[in-house]
Amino acid sequence: MTIDLFAKLPKVASFEVTSTDITDGQPFAKAQLSGMSGVKGGKDISPQLSWNGAPKGTKSYVVTIYDPDAPTGSGFWHWAVANIPASVTQLQSGAGDDKGLKLPSGAIQLHNDASLARFMGAAPPHGHGQHRYLIVIHALDIEDIGVPINATPAALGFQMFSHRLGRAVLTATAEL
């Protein structure tokens, strides 16, 4: 059974996201796996992302990386960055490190589901099968989404509910 993870969200325009580190539908490279979680060769390096074609009226972007297949009952949020200015259309590889110095001015990294304000690489449980990692660029009609730095990605999603103009999705996979 295939589940449309966006089915209950408002329909919005789509636009394009690409990456020099990820091919849509293909496995993450070792660099995007989680060394913090003990994955051999994993480096927890956030992927390079570029996007274009966002809807007119876009005032900011949010980037999220989410594993809907994590055995938690609620998936696992690996990364969430809010308040990316509309003039920015790419993030460098490694922008999601502990300091976030490669992020654009004004952008904030929220805590992921490991309680870290950074990108945490993929680490599906050994033998659990293939996991999908939804890399989503959300185009918003507001410059500052108004979430505190300690907000969860789920709270961010709730705040974005009525502000989304568009969505660009790239999917990576991982299996250990």
HELIX and SHEET records of a PDB file:
HELIX    1   1 LYS A   30  GLN A   32  5                                   3    
HELIX    2   2 PRO A  153  MET A  160  1                                   8    
SHEET    1   A 6 ALA A  13  SER A  14  0                                        
SHEET    2   A 6 ARG A 164  ALA A 174  1                                        
SHEET    3   A 6 HIS A 131  LEU A 140 -1                                        
SHEET    4   A 6 SER A  60  ASP A  67 -1                                        
SHEET    5   A 6 PHE A  76  PRO A  85 -1                                        
SHEET    6   A 6 ILE A 108  GLN A 109 -1                                        
SHEET    1   B 3 GLU A  16  THR A  18  0                                        
SHEET    2   B 3 LEU A  49  ASN A  52 -1                                        
SHEET    3   B 3 GLN A  90  LEU A  91 -1                                        
END                                                                             
